[in-house]
Amino acid sequence: MAVTVGVAAADAPPLNQGTVAKRTADLDRWLFEVRTANDADAASGAVQQATTAIARAREPGAKLDTVLRAQSIAEASLVLAERQIARQQAAAALLAAEERVANTRERANAQRRVLEALMRERATLALAEEEAKP
């Protein structure tokens, strides 16, 4: 009897050594992608858990239910790792945007001060011209 996991049994292919090994290999590739991503250090705990789970899924002689459970743990860990990396990248982007806003605000304030000084100077000159007229 074939064991199926996921959606309806009719839709899913039966699990055998080949499909289980392929899923483990797919998880291994996914793990490599996560490990090599920028900011991967933000997800070190989840990456380590996925590594351990994939190693467990690859153990020779492991029971099918143990392998499937290890694959599920690896998949959940990789999803978590990707979310942690995305969160880290979003936080970095937010910080960069806040810095750009602060810099823009600083430049705008400097320009306002210069404009105010020019307007005071213009008013002083206009007043001097009025007083100089007979």
C-alpha positions in Angstrom: 0.0 0.0 0.0 1.4 3.4 -1.0 1.5 6.2 1.6 0.6 9.7 0.5 1.0 13.0 2.3 -0.5 16.4 1.6 -3.6 17.0 -0.5 -6.1 14.4 -1.5 -4.6 10.9 -2.0 -5.9 10.8 -5.5 -4.0 14.0 -6.4 -0.7 13.1 -4.7 1.8 10.6 -6.2 2.4 7.5 -4.1 5.5 7.8 -1.8 8.3 5.4 -2.5 12.1 5.5 -2.0 12.5 7.6 -5.1 10.0 10.3 -4.3 11.1 10.5 -0.7 14.8 10.8 -1.7 13.8 13.5 -4.3 12.0 15.5 -1.7 15.0 15.3 0.6 17.3 16.4 -2.2 14.9 19.3 -3.0 15.0 20.3 0.7 18.8 20.1 0.6 18.9 22.5 -2.4 16.5 24.8 -0.7 18.7 24.7 2.4 21.7 25.7 0.3 19.8 28.6 -1.2 18.8 29.8 2.3 22.4 29.4 3.7 23.8 31.5 0.8 21.2 34.2 1.0 22.2 37.7 2.2 21.5 38.1 5.9 21.4 34.3 6.3 22.9 34.8 9.8 19.6 36.2 10.9 18.1 32.7 10.5 21.0 30.6 12.0 18.8 28.7 14.4 16.2 27.8 11.8 19.0 26.8 9.3 20.6 24.6 12.0 17.3 22.9 12.7 16.7 22.3 9.0 20.2 20.9 8.6 19.6 18.5 11.5 16.2 17.4 10.1 17.6 16.8 6.6 20.5 14.8 8.1 17.9 12.8 10.0 15.9 12.2 6.8 19.0 10.9 5.1 19.9 8.4 7.8 20.2 4.9 6.3 17.5 2.5 7.5 15.2 5.2 8.9 11.5 4.4 9.0 9.4 6.1 6.4 7.3 7.9 9.0 10.5 9.2 10.6 11.9 10.4 7.3 8.6 12.1 6.5 8.5 13.8 9.9 12.1 15.0 9.5 11.2 16.3 6.0 8.3 18.2 7.5 10.5 19.7 10.2 13.1 20.7 7.6 10.4 22.3 5.4 8.9 24.3 8.3 12.4 25.3 9.4 13.3 26.6 5.9 10.0 28.5 5.7 10.9 30.1 9.1 14.4 30.8 7.9 13.2 32.6 4.8 10.8 34.7 6.9 13.5 35.6 9.3 15.8 36.6 6.5 13.0 38.6 4.8 12.3 40.3 8.2 15.9 41.2 8.6 16.1 42.6 5.0 12.9 44.6 5.6 14.3 46.0 8.8 17.5 47.0 7.0 15.5 48.6 4.2 13.4 50.5 6.8 16.5 51.7 8.6 18.0 52.9 5.3 14.7 54.7 4.4 14.6 56.4 7.8 18.2 57.6 7.3 17.3 59.0 3.8 14.3 60.8 5.3 16.4 62.2 8.1 19.1 63.4 5.6 16.4 64.9 3.4 14.8 66.7 6.4 18.2 68.0 7.4 18.9 69.4 3.9 15.4 70.9 3.8 15.9 72.6 7.1 19.3 74.0 6.0 17.7 75.3 2.8 14.9 76.9 4.8 17.4 78.6 7.0 19.3 79.9 4.0 16.1 81.1 2.4 15.1 82.9 5.7 18.5 84.6 5.8 18.1 85.7 2.2 14.7 87.1 2.8 15.9 89.0 5.9 18.7 90.4 3.9 16.3 91.4 1.1 14.0 93.1 3.6 16.9 94.9 5.1 18.0 96.1 1.7 14.5 97.2 0.8 14.2 99.1 4.0 17.5 100.8 3.5 16.4 101.8 0.0 13.2 103.3 1.4 15.1 105.3 4.0 17.6 106.5 1.4 14.9 108.0 -0.8 14.3 111.7 -0.2 
